[in-house]
Structures are given as C-alpha cells and as structure tokens.
Amino acid sequence: MSALADQIHTACLLEAAAAKPGNVHPRQSFDDMDYSDLVRSADAVSEILARAPDQGVGPTILEATRATAEVVSCNTNLGIILLLAPLAAVPEDETLDEGIGGVLDRLDRLDRLDRLDRLDRLDRLDRPDHRDTECVYQAIRLAAPGGLGHSDQHDVAETPSVPLMEAMRVAADRDGVAAAYHDRFQKVLDWSRRGLTGGESFAEDWEAQVIGLALSIQAEQPDTLIARKCGQAIAREASQRAQAVLEAGWPSHPDAAAALSRFDGWLREDGHRRNPGTTADLVTAALFAALRENRIVPPNLDSLGSP
C-alpha cells in the first residue's frame, strides 16, 4: 500500500472505530450497516483514491463508489469519497493549503489527452467539458444517499449543465460536502488543526479526540444529513446538544461522559434517522488532512474495533 493510500485507509478506520454519538462503530450498528461494512469499504477505496493525482477527481470518485458497491449493499462512504478525492489529488510536493485550490480549479478541464482516454474507458461519456461533474452525478446516483430528494437546480438525475464547482455552490446551503468544495476545504483544514492534538499524544487518546472533533464540527455546523431526513429544526437541536456535551467538559470532566451518552441515545431514537452522517464524513476528511500533514501519529490499527 502506498503512503497516500495508507493515510486514506487510516483516516477511514479511525473515524469508523471511534464511538462517535449517533454513528456506526464497533459497538453500535444500524439495521442495514455495521462496523465491518465500514472496514470493507475502507479496504475497497483506499488504493483507488490514492490514484486521484493521476486519474483525476471525477473518475476516481466514480471508480471508488463502484468498488464500494461491490463489497457492501448500502451507502457507507459516498461523502468520504467525495471529500477525500480532491484532497488526495493535491500533488505530493504541495501542502494541502497550496494545492487544493489548483485541484478544484482544474475540475472539468482537460489538461492532458490521456485524462480523456481514462474517462472514455469508464463510460464513454459524451460531455468532456463536464466530465468530473458527470462522474460525480453517476456516483451519487449509484450510492443513493439517504434523504437525497429532488433539486430544482442541477439535479443529479439529469445530465449536468454546469461545472462541478457551480453545482457544489448551489448545493452548499443544504449539503455539508458541497459546502466543503464551495469554501475550498478551508473549514475542513481549520477543524483538523483546531480539533486534533499534534504528535504522538494523539495515539494515546485518539478516540476521545475524534469524538471531540465530531462534536465540535456538529456544534458549529448543523448536520445536513439530519436536516434532509428530519428537518432543519432537528438538525439545529442536534447542534445545540453537541455543544452542550462540549460545555459539560468533554472529555476530561466527569459529567461529560453522561452528557455524551444522553446525546448518543437521543440521536439513535426514531430508527437512527438522526444519524449525523455528514459530520462523520467531515471528520474523516479532517483526519486525513492531519495524517497528510504529519501532524498526528495514529495508534496501532490492529487494535481498532476491539471491544
């Protein structure tokens, strides 16, 4: 496994293994998804996403989504794929800050003839001016994320008529992944740097840090999967409850564990419809950024998922 693929794989496993409130983890599952599904998905996509610098963002997203569909029967990682592909596409000799803008600016542009050849082998798409957008639309249709619904502008069921960044701009107010594209991943990078302690100390309390990162993201930005499935009022209430756990002193104060448990129970009511899935995707992207920038040292991955 390449270094980049290893960073992607590690980020996915750390997010999946942490007992974040309302999400699947080794001790909690949904009717249609458990921890092993998340592990298989990470295994399936890590090497594919690591090819993004050469293959391009859109084709990489589509290939990774197809690979996931071969190993699981539900949408485990579409948001993760959408977020990690452009971050992984940043050239190795550039920082994420330096390189992410260029990656996004090159979307839907043919910079080399062999890029079109690769795309042609995927599906022989007939709109090379919107090739990344079309690949992303196909990936979304294939994964069929929860609460997708219908959009009056640039609906994914239709042939794309605008570049991907314009489609993401229009969707940014209702989808946290689109918002990350629209703000050029600045919030993701900021969350990563504010929310994760650097160096080897991360390995000692990685789970508490990942949970704290999830709480901080959700407190600041209402989860858009919850909003799509349950409405804006419930999404805002979830943010307020996440903030309450932080204010209770997570993770060091004795009252914080009880506050986290109450929040987790509330999120899991109503058949897990309050699952903060977009927050989990953003956590994975933030973890990848920290690993890519060598700011954290992960724990022994063999121990992840143990009771």
C-alpha positions in Angstrom: 0.0 0.0 0.0 1.4 3.4 -1.0 1.9 6.1 1.7 -1.1 8.1 0.4 -3.3 5.0 0.4 -2.2 4.2 3.9 -3.1 7.7 5.1 -6.6 7.4 3.4 -7.1 3.9 4.9 -6.0 5.0 8.4 -8.3 8.1 8.3 -11.3 5.9 7.4 -10.6 3.3 10.1 -10.0 5.9 12.8 -13.4 7.6 12.0 -15.2 4.3 11.8 -13.7 2.9 15.1 -14.4 5.9 17.3 -17.6 5.7 19.3 -19.0 9.0 17.9 -22.5 9.8 19.0 -25.2 8.6 16.7 -22.9 6.8 14.2 -22.0 3.2 13.5 -18.9 1.9 15.4 -17.7 -1.4 16.7 -20.3 -1.4 19.5 -23.2 0.1 17.6 -24.8 -0.8 14.3 -27.8 0.1 12.1 -30.3 -2.3 10.6 -28.5 -2.1 7.3 -24.9 -1.3 8.3 -22.3 -2.4 10.8 -18.7 -1.7 11.5 -17.5 -4.5 9.3 -19.2 -2.7 6.3 -17.2 0.4 7.1 -13.9 -1.6 7.2 -14.6 -3.4 3.9 -15.5 0.0 2.3 -12.2 1.5 3.5 -10.3 -1.5 2.2 -12.0 -1.2 -1.2 -11.4 2.5 -1.9 -8.0 3.4 -0.3 -5.8 2.5 -3.3 -8.3 3.9 -5.8 -8.5 7.3 -4.0 -4.7 7.3 -3.9 -4.7 7.4 -7.7 -6.5 10.7 -7.8 -3.4 12.7 -8.6 -3.0 10.8 -11.9 -6.6 9.7 -12.7 -8.4 12.9 -11.9 -11.1 13.7 -9.2 -14.3 12.7 -11.0 -13.2 9.4 -12.4 -11.7 8.5 -9.1 -14.9 9.2 -7.3 -16.9 7.1 -9.7 -14.5 4.2 -9.5 -14.3 4.3 -5.7 -18.1 4.3 -5.5 -18.4 1.4 -7.8 -15.8 -0.5 -5.8 -17.7 0.1 -2.6 -20.9 -1.2 -4.2 -19.2 -4.4 -4.9 -18.4 -5.1 -1.2 -21.4 -3.6 0.7 -25.1 -3.2 -0.1 -25.7 0.2 1.4 -24.2 3.7 1.2 -21.2 3.6 3.6 -18.9 6.2 2.3 -20.1 8.4 -0.6 -19.4 11.6 1.4 -16.0 10.3 2.4 -15.1 9.6 -1.2 -16.3 13.0 -2.4 -14.2 14.7 0.3 -11.1 12.7 0.1 -10.7 12.5 -3.7 -9.8 16.2 -4.2 -7.6 16.3 -1.0 -5.8 13.1 -2.2 -5.3 14.7 -5.7 -3.1 17.5 -4.2 0.4 16.9 -5.6 2.8 15.3 -3.1 5.2 18.2 -3.2 2.5 20.8 -2.3 0.8 21.4 1.0 -3.0 21.0 1.2 -3.3 24.8 1.5 -1.1 25.3 -1.5 -2.6 22.6 -3.7 -6.3 22.2 -3.1 -7.3 25.4 -4.9 -5.5 24.2 -8.1 -7.2 20.8 -7.9 -10.6 22.4 -7.6 -9.8 24.9 -10.4 -8.9 22.1 -12.7 -12.2 20.2 -12.3 -13.9 19.7 -15.7 -10.8 20.8 -17.6 -8.9 18.6 -19.9 -5.3 19.2 -19.1 -3.9 16.1 -20.8 -5.1 13.9 -23.6 -4.6 10.7 -21.6 -7.1 12.0 -19.0 -9.8 11.8 -21.7 -8.7 8.3 -22.5 -9.1 7.2 -18.9 -12.5 8.8 -18.8 -13.5 7.2 -22.0 -12.7 3.7 -20.6 -15.0 4.4 -17.7 -18.2 5.1 -19.5 -17.5 6.8 -22.9 -19.2 9.9 -21.5 -20.1 12.3 -24.3 -19.7 15.6 -22.4 -15.9 16.0 -21.8 -16.5 19.7 -20.7 -18.4 18.4 -17.7 -16.6 15.1 -17.2 -15.9 15.4 -13.5 -19.4 16.6 -12.9 -20.9 13.7 -14.8 -18.8 11.2 -12.9 -19.8 12.7 -9.6 -23.5 12.6 -10.6 -23.2 9.0 -11.6 -21.5 8.2 -8.3 -24.3 9.9 -6.3 -27.0 8.0 -8.3 -25.2 4.7 -7.7 -24.7 5.3 -3.9 -28.3 6.7 -3.5 -27.6 8.6 -0.3 -30.3 9.0 2.3 -32.7 12.0 2.0 -31.3 13.0 -1.4 -34.7 14.1 -2.7 -35.0 16.4 -5.8 -33.4 19.7 -6.6 -34.8 22.4 -8.8 -31.3 23.3 -9.9 -28.7 20.9 -11.3 -30.4 17.7 -10.0 -28.2 14.7 -10.1 -30.8 12.7 -12.0 -30.2 14.9 -15.0 -27.3 15.4 -17.4 -25.0 18.1 -15.9 -25.3 21.5 -17.5 -22.7 23.3 -15.3 -19.2 22.6 -14.0 -18.9 20.7 -10.7 -17.9 23.7 -8.6 -21.0 25.6 -9.7 -23.2 22.6 -8.8 -21.5 22.4 -5.4 -22.0 26.2 -4.9 -25.7 25.8 -5.5 -26.0 22.8 -3.1 -23.7 24.2 -0.4 -26.5 25.5 1.8 -28.2 22.1 2.0 -25.2 19.7 1.9 -22.1 19.8 4.0 -19.9 18.0 1.5 -20.9 20.5 -1.2 -20.1 23.3 1.3 -16.6 21.9 1.7 -16.0 22.2 -2.0 -17.5 25.7 -2.1 -15.3 27.0 0.7 -12.3 25.3 -0.9 -11.9 22.9 2.1 -10.9 25.8 4.5 -13.3 24.7 7.2 -12.1 21.1 7.0 -8.5 22.2 7.3 -9.4 24.5 10.2 -11.3 21.8 12.0 -8.4 19.4 11.6 -5.9 21.8 13.0 -8.1 23.1 15.9 -9.6 19.7 16.8 -6.6 17.3 16.9 -3.6 17.5 19.2 -0.4 17.0 17.2 2.3 14.4 17.5 2.4 11.2 19.4 -0.1 12.3 22.0 -2.9 11.6 19.5 -2.2 7.8 19.7 -2.8 7.9 23.4 -6.3 9.4 23.4 -7.2 9.2 19.7 -10.8 8.1 20.3 -11.6 11.0 22.7 -10.1 13.4 20.2 -12.1 12.0 17.3 -15.3 12.2 19.3 -14.4 15.8 20.3 -13.8 16.7 16.7 -17.2 15.3 15.7 -18.9 17.2 18.5 -17.1 20.5 17.5 -18.0 20.1 13.8 -21.6 19.3 14.6 -21.9 22.1 17.1 -20.6 24.6 14.6 -22.4 23.3 11.5 -25.8 21.5 11.7 -25.5 18.1 10.1 -27.1 18.3 6.6 -28.0 14.6 6.5 -30.1 15.1 9.6 -31.6 18.2 8.1 -32.5 16.4 4.9 -34.1 13.5 6.7 -35.6 15.2 9.8 -35.7 18.9 9.0 -33.7 22.0 9.9 -35.2 22.3 13.4 -34.0 18.9 14.4 -30.5 19.5 12.9 -30.2 22.7 14.9 -31.3 20.9 18.0 -28.6 18.3 17.4 -26.0 21.0 17.1 -27.1 22.5 20.4 -26.9 19.1 22.1 -23.4 18.6 20.7 -22.4 22.0 22.1 -23.9 21.0 25.5 -21.6 18.0 25.6 -18.6 20.2 24.9 -19.7 22.7 27.6 -20.0 19.8 30.0 -16.3 19.4 29.7 -15.7 16.7 27.1 -13.5 14.7 27.5 -12.0 15.5 30.9 -14.9 16.4 33.1 -16.8 13.6 34.9 -20.2 14.9 33.8 -19.2 14.9 30.1 -19.4 11.1 29.6 -23.0 11.1 30.9 -23.9 14.1 28.6 -22.3 12.2 25.6 -24.4 9.1 26.4 -27.6 11.1 26.6 -26.8 12.8 23.2 -25.9 9.5 21.7 -29.2 8.0 22.9 -31.2 10.9 21.5 -29.6 10.6 18.1 -30.4 6.9 17.9 -34.1 7.4 18.6 -36.5 7.3 15.7 -34.8 4.4 13.9 -31.4 6.2 13.7 -32.9 8.9 11.4 -30.9 11.5 13.3 -27.6 9.8 12.3 -25.1 12.7 11.8 -23.6 11.1 8.7 -22.3 14.2 7.1 -20.4 15.1 10.2 -18.7 11.7 10.1 -17.6 12.3 6.6 -16.1 15.7 7.5 -14.3 14.0 10.5 -12.7 11.6 8.1 -11.5 14.4 5.8 -10.1 16.3 8.8 -8.3 13.1 10.0 -6.8 12.6 6.5 -5.6 16.2 6.5 -3.8 15.7 9.8 -2.2 12.5 8.6 -1.2 14.0 5.2 0.4 16.9 7.1 2.1 14.6 9.5 0.5 16.3 12.5 -0.7 13.2 14.2 0.7 9.7 14.9 -2.0 7.1 14.7 -2.4 4.3 17.2 -1.8 0.6 16.4 -4.5 0.0 13.8 -4.6 -3.7 14.7 -6.3 -2.7 18.0 -9.1 -0.7 16.3 -12.5 -2.3 16.6 -11.7 -4.3 19.7 -14.4 -4.3 22.4 
